[in-house]
Amino acid sequence: MLAAMVTITSQATPAEASAEQVQLVLLRAELATRIERHTGFDGVHSTAIPRLTLVRVSTAQHPVHSVYEPAFCVLAQGAKRVLLGDEVYVYDGSHYLVASQDLPVAGHVVDASPETPYLGLKLDLDAKDIASLALDLGRDGRLPSRSPQRGIFTGELTAALLEPVLRLIKLLDSPRDISTLAPLVLREILYRLLSSEEGWRIAQLAVVDGHSQRVARAIDWLRQRFHEQLRVEELAREAHMSVSSLHHHFKAVTAMSPLQYQKQLRLQEARQVMLSENIDAATAGHRVGYESPSQFSREYSRFFGAPPARDIKRLREQQISSRPH
């Protein structure tokens, strides 16, 4: 769909192109108004629509480390940088972001203020919905088979995609309609994504026993056993791949090796338990699989930019300052 959009735009008159831009500005403005109404204060807000989350941030942040699960992210205001390894992905009011695999990333809100807060939404993607719709599109020959690439990408936000997104948010004002209409609107949004130029990256998750599904199986295995010693041969057997094939395709999707992926999961989990359970670094490191406290401290400092105790103190101070009054 995006490829077709580019072709049409190149042939469109200046007036038609201008009309598209005006429509996008109006759609984004209404989306921002509705997101702000349903949030009210900074934070992540669940909604009555399954898999839909709203986000409001009024100040630029330090990078926040987390694992992005498959999701479609749209901003009505503000901008965000997402770091996957050494790669940077930026999205804003003109570009959306899609994660098609579980990826350990650092997200950094770079454009936000009390007067113009960062306002966005996240829609979790469901593999069964993808499989159902991708099969229909595949029969039309519109989803080419390609080698796996990064499990995250950005795309141009068009009016055709933003309109159903806005309709989905509007349903929050009519709760009785959600159970009937939300699934239809969600299917339309997914259709627009799958039909876009990069939609094949999402569709690959629906290819039975394809490389993307095998990598997803390896990722799931790592997420469940990140605290255990990694045996690459065992991981490859779990994914139904050879060791060399696993390394090649895993890195193509995640930008890191299985060992690097496991390390990031361990460090993020250790940070979370220190923050939530008030335990010391040595205990947290041991819990996530480190045998050496000094090795844990070194790798933690290298990854988060500060030793565990100093980093956790800073995070607690940020939590206190960001609480709604």
Residue pairs with C-beta under 8 A, 6 or more apart in sequence:
1 158
1 160
1 192
1 195
1 196
1 197
1 199
2 155
2 156
2 158
2 195
2 196
2 197
2 198
3 196
3 197
5 156
5 158
5 160
6 197
9 17
9 20
12 20
20 158
20 159
23 159
24 94
24 157
24 158
24 159
24 162
27 159
27 162
27 163
27 166
28 76
28 77
28 93
28 162
29 76
30 166
31 74
31 76
31 119
31 162
31 165
31 166
31 169
32 76
32 77
32 119
34 166
34 169
34 170
34 172
34 173
35 54
35 56
35 76
35 119
35 120
35 121
35 169
36 56
36 117
36 119
38 45
38 47
38 54
38 169
38 172
39 45
39 54
39 55
39 56
39 119
40 56
41 56
41 324
42 56
42 57
42 58
42 117
42 322
42 324
43 55
43 56
43 324
44 53
44 54
44 55
45 53
45 54
45 55
45 56
46 53
47 53
47 54
47 172
48 172
48 175
48 178
49 168
49 171
49 172
49 178
49 182
50 182
51 123
51 124
51 125
51 126
51 186
52 121
52 122
52 123
52 124
52 168
53 121
53 122
53 123
53 124
54 119
54 120
54 121
55 118
55 119
55 120
55 121
55 122
56 117
56 118
56 119
57 78
57 109
57 112
57 117
57 118
58 112
58 113
58 114
58 117
58 118
59 112
59 113
59 114
59 322
60 109
60 110
60 111
60 112
61 108
61 109
61 112
62 108
62 318
63 83
63 106
63 107
63 108
64 106
64 107
64 108
65 104
65 105
65 106
65 264
65 268
65 271
65 304
66 104
66 105
66 107
66 268
67 102
67 103
67 104
67 105
67 223
67 265
67 268
68 82
68 99
68 102
68 103
68 104
68 105
68 107
68 152
69 99
69 102
69 124
70 99
70 100
70 101
70 102
70 124
70 125
70 127
70 202
70 205
71 98
71 99
71 122
71 123
71 124
71 125
72 96
72 97
72 98
72 122
72 123
72 125
72 189
72 193
73 91
73 96
73 97
73 98
73 99
73 120
73 121
73 122
73 123
74 96
74 120
74 121
74 123
74 157
74 162
74 165
75 91
75 92
75 93
75 96
75 118
75 119
75 120
76 93
76 119
76 120
76 121
77 93
77 112
77 116
77 117
77 118
77 119
77 120
78 92
78 93
78 109
78 110
78 111
78 112
78 116
78 117
78 118
78 119
78 120
79 90
79 91
79 92
79 93
79 109
79 110
79 111
79 118
80 90
80 91
80 92
80 97
80 107
80 108
80 109
80 110
80 111
80 118
80 120
81 88
81 89
81 90
81 107
81 108
81 110
82 88
82 89
82 90
82 91
82 97
82 105
82 106
82 107
82 108
82 152
83 89
83 105
83 106
83 107
83 108
84 103
84 105
84 150
84 152
84 254
84 255
85 254
85 255
85 256
85 260
86 255
87 150
87 255
89 97
89 152
89 153
89 154
90 154
91 97
91 154
92 111
93 157
94 156
94 157
95 154
95 155
95 156
95 157
96 154
96 155
96 157
96 161
97 152
97 153
97 154
98 125
98 152
98 153
98 154
98 155
98 193
98 198
98 201
98 202
99 105
99 151
99 152
100 125
100 151
100 152
100 153
100 201
100 202
100 204
100 205
100 212
101 151
101 152
101 205
101 212
101 215
101 216
101 219
101 253
101 254
102 151
102 216
102 219
102 220
102 223
103 151
103 152
103 254
104 261
104 264
104 265
104 268
105 152
109 118
111 118
112 118
121 165
121 169
123 168
123 186
123 189
125 190
125 202
127 205
127 206
129 186
129 187
129 190
130 190
130 194
130 202
130 203
130 205
130 206
131 205
131 206
133 187
133 190
133 191
133 194
134 143
134 194
134 202
134 203
134 206
135 206
137 143
137 191
137 194
137 195
137 203
138 203
142 195
143 194
143 199
143 200
143 203
144 200
145 207
146 200
146 204
147 211
147 249
147 252
148 204
148 211
148 212
148 215
148 249
148 252
148 253
149 201
149 252
149 253
150 201
150 252
150 253
150 254
150 255
151 201
151 212
151 215
151 253
151 254
153 198
153 201
155 196
155 197
155 198
158 192
160 192
161 189
161 192
161 193
161 196
164 185
164 188
164 189
164 192
165 189
167 185
168 182
168 185
168 186
168 189
171 177
171 178
171 181
171 182
171 185
172 178
193 199
193 202
194 202
194 203
204 210
204 211
204 212
204 213
205 212
205 213
205 216
207 213
209 240
211 241
211 245
211 249
212 253
214 239
214 240
214 241
214 246
214 249
215 239
215 249
215 250
215 253
215 254
217 238
217 239
217 240
218 235
218 236
218 238
218 239
218 241
218 246
218 250
218 258
219 254
219 261
221 235
221 238
221 239
222 230
222 235
222 258
222 261
222 262
222 265
223 265
226 262
226 265
226 266
226 269
226 288
226 289
227 266
227 269
227 287
227 288
227 289
228 289
229 289
230 258
230 259
230 262
232 243
232 246
232 247
232 258
232 259
233 243
235 246
235 258
236 242
236 243
236 245
236 246
239 246
241 249
246 258
247 257
247 258
250 256
250 257
250 258
250 261
251 257
254 261
256 264
263 299
263 303
264 303
266 288
266 289
266 290
267 288
267 299
267 300
267 303
267 304
269 287
269 288
270 281
270 284
270 285
270 287
270 288
270 290
270 296
270 300
270 308
271 284
271 300
271 304
271 308
271 311
271 312
271 315
273 279
273 284
273 287
273 288
274 280
274 281
274 284
274 308
274 312
275 312
275 315
275 316
279 287
281 293
281 296
281 297
281 300
281 307
281 308
281 309
282 293
282 296
284 296
284 308
285 292
285 293
285 296
285 297
285 300
286 293
290 296
290 299
296 308
297 307
297 308
300 307
300 308
300 311
301 307
301 308
304 311
305 311
306 314
